[in-house]
Each structure stands twice: as structure tokens, then as C-alpha cells.
Amino acid sequence: MFAERLKEARKAKQYSQAEVSKMLGVTQQAVGKWETGRSTPDPQTVARLAEILDTPADVLLGLRKEPNAASAVGRNAFSRYTESQIPVVGTVRAGYGALAFEEDYGKEYACVKDPENYFFLVVKGDSMEPRISDGDLALVHRQNTLDNGDLGVLVYGADGEGTLKKYIQRGNSVVLHPFNPAYDEMVIKGEDLDHLYIAGKVVETKAKW
């Protein structure tokens, strides 16, 4: 059923209904109705949803099943690429404006288009529970910008260590948002933004390896 496939694809990408509605320019109620099956989006919107959720439109619509159907929805469409070895690091730091990667944990396989632009980071701590746990692996695409709502690896301060947080732009400030309600958000604004480095965007996570 389209409603279930849509919900599954959204959760696989770790987006909230509100984030999807914002990206589409529709109300959150509209997304809620699609996910409960009370209404269905038009073909143009389905195409946009497929783009946002990295899932082929015909898979979303149930016209085609991927080879391993259960995990096909929201699988970042990486299956087109061959497996490459991606370095696994324990720490990301910012020094002299460049990012340094420390603690070499060897390599792990991932299916990505341009392997040199990716790294795995071993997640530390429980600030992203219950979705991401201590010791999980995050596959990160190296990039120095993030869109509102992206999950990113960010380094704050000259001696800061990379932290995995949800990146939220709020007015003139940036909020680093943990999933675990026991932790506070960090709000960075003004000159402090000069000390925030974006190491990359988290594209998928794997449970403890």
C-alpha cells in the first residue's frame, strides 16, 4: 500500500513528516493524510517524494519491487554502484581550517558512486539514541554545507571533536539537535558560527559492527 511504503521510506531517511512537508511546500497534514491512506498525492508530487526519499517512484507506488524488497525503500539508491572500501575513523577534528581524521579503524564496504568523498565515523555516546547508538557506524559524505534538517557531522570550536547531530537553521543561528531528549540542543550564533565546521552529511547508519 502506497501509504505504508511512503512512511517506511521517510523513516528510512530519518525525516519527520514536518521536514518532508517543508521540502515539498505542502502542509504537514497533507503528508499525514498520504501516510494514513486518506488521500494520495498527484503524480508530480510522487516524483518529488521519490527524489527526496531516494526511492524510485515506481517502487513507492508498488509497481516494481527491488530485488530485496524489504530493504529497498529508502536505501539511498546505492545499489547501482559497486562496493568500495571506505576508511573508518574514530574522530573528526578541525585544525587550521582543514579537517583531520584520527583513530584509524581500518575499512568497511559501502556501495557509493565516488568512494573518495566518503568516510565512516564510529558514533560515540548516546546523544542520538534511540535511533543511533554508541558504537554504530555512520556513512558520511564529505561536504561543507548542509540543508536544514540534515543529519551531519559537525565540529565546533578549535579543539572540538566531530559530533553527529541534526542540523537546523533557526533565524540567524544554527541549532545542533540531539535525538536523545536527555541532551540539550546547542545553539550557535553570531561570531561563534565562524568556529562551526561541517565535516559532512550522514547518508546512512549501520548498527554496531
Disulfide bonds with the S-S distance in Angstrom:
none
